[in-house]
């Protein structure tokens, strides 16, 4: 299989593929997510329904729809009482508070029927974000955000909405049970199954990882990603080359007049060609570095792979990795 960034057995619960594989398994998804929510939210979870990759289309073509990674609806006597939107995020830069505000609006819109007058029937909504980076930079394992009245902070403003951000490496707040669960989500290895809840989670994870259909799906995903990477590299290299060539050609045209001799023209052309080649190659190296990081390669492994793929640039490989490695994605 060409997809060697991570094997299926190396995937963690914070990785979208594994999370969605569990959410898509009708035998395991309900007990798995009932257990996960009961620990993270420290509450009893009743009957639930789990759906993976739920799409909510935009109202009009020029607007944006959303895709919920895992949607969990909780019922009490066949009435939806709570909705949980569970979103693992490995990549920073989305401005998650505003991103989640938009998701909340789209999700709530599905539960408000035309002509409704009693808005108290709208279910509670928990928008749950799990990240391996600290969204707010305060080192808390969880940040719970609710609307409140600024003038009277103790006023009970019950709109049924909560945004909860879990940071898998956080040290403050929460409980030991939550900390154990977040550690297991970050690194879903049996050695991190240290209490009853995480040991049960580990049994679910091991079962899903060993399903033939999950392994086949992961291999197919890997082949697809490899093809996308190759096409992307070719497209970027071509685009950069054309753009740089146009810019350089225009510059040369302005500088080189009819009085320039044939010898000077040939020398300038060679310099331009070499400059275009170097810039296009650096752009390709930058793209490869970003892709390696996206698929969780370490910085040291990325350096080795850049040297192997671009031997003519081996002496500058470390410089390129330092230049284009995005620390915020770690």
Beta strands, then each sheet from edge to edge (+ up, - down):
strand 1: 47-56
strand 2: 66-76
strand 3: 79-89
strand 4: 124-131
strand 5: 142-145
strand 6: 161-167
sheet 1: 1+ 2- 3+ 4+ 6+ 5-
end
